[in-house]
Amino acid sequence: MATISSSSSTFMGNALGPNTSGCFDWVLSDLDADNAFGLVITDANTVTSGYIQGYYVSMTSSGAYSTGNTQLNAIAVDLLLGGTVACEAEGLYIYVGGSGTPVLTSSNVNGINIYIDDLGANGSRVSGIQIHWADNTTGAGTAIIYFRMEGGSPACNAFIEKGGTAASDPTYFIATNSEIASAAGWMRAFSPSGAYTHSLMCYINGTIYRIPMVADSCD
């Protein structure tokens, strides 16, 4: 059974109140197979506008945040792994499924939807997703992005699909600072020694294009 430490937040009878700064700090231990915070929502209304959200954060910053170790995070997660881990372990896990028989018509269903609004012209790094990879995270099963198809014959239209208009096309498909002729990099000098036998399929503006591939015998 989970135990709650009262050293940070204040107990008010059976309720857990804020600390002296007005914040809620929970210190839990030994959760076993339980949720530290559980929220169950059932909704069968007809909604034509607005948002239905189980958890909402509105964070507005107007100060000066200039030090190198400063971060602004609407939601932050630290997952510190120890012991023997022989299971899935995620900083964030999202499951999207059907309840009964859903009717998807003009819907836009996503596991994660990130919208970067107008930030003006700047010289900063602006990315929809940024991934950091530490030096000692190695192994044959490591990947920056791992994509896994489930089931016997899942139907997936494209690995990457770009929406929007032609005028909003990015300049480059891939931009990298690795050397083209690097002996260990993913971009290397290449002189094909055999015929192209496979290709990557690209569907661009109604036309199928192919990126030719040849068996790796050139390094």
PyMOL commands that set and color helices and strands:
alter all, ss='L'
color gray80, all
select helices_A, chain A and resi 166-168
alter helices_A, ss='H'
color red, helices_A
select strands_A, chain A and resi 3-5+10-12+15-17+27-29+198-204+207-213
alter strands_A, ss='S'
color yellow, strands_A
deselect
rebuild
show_as cartoon
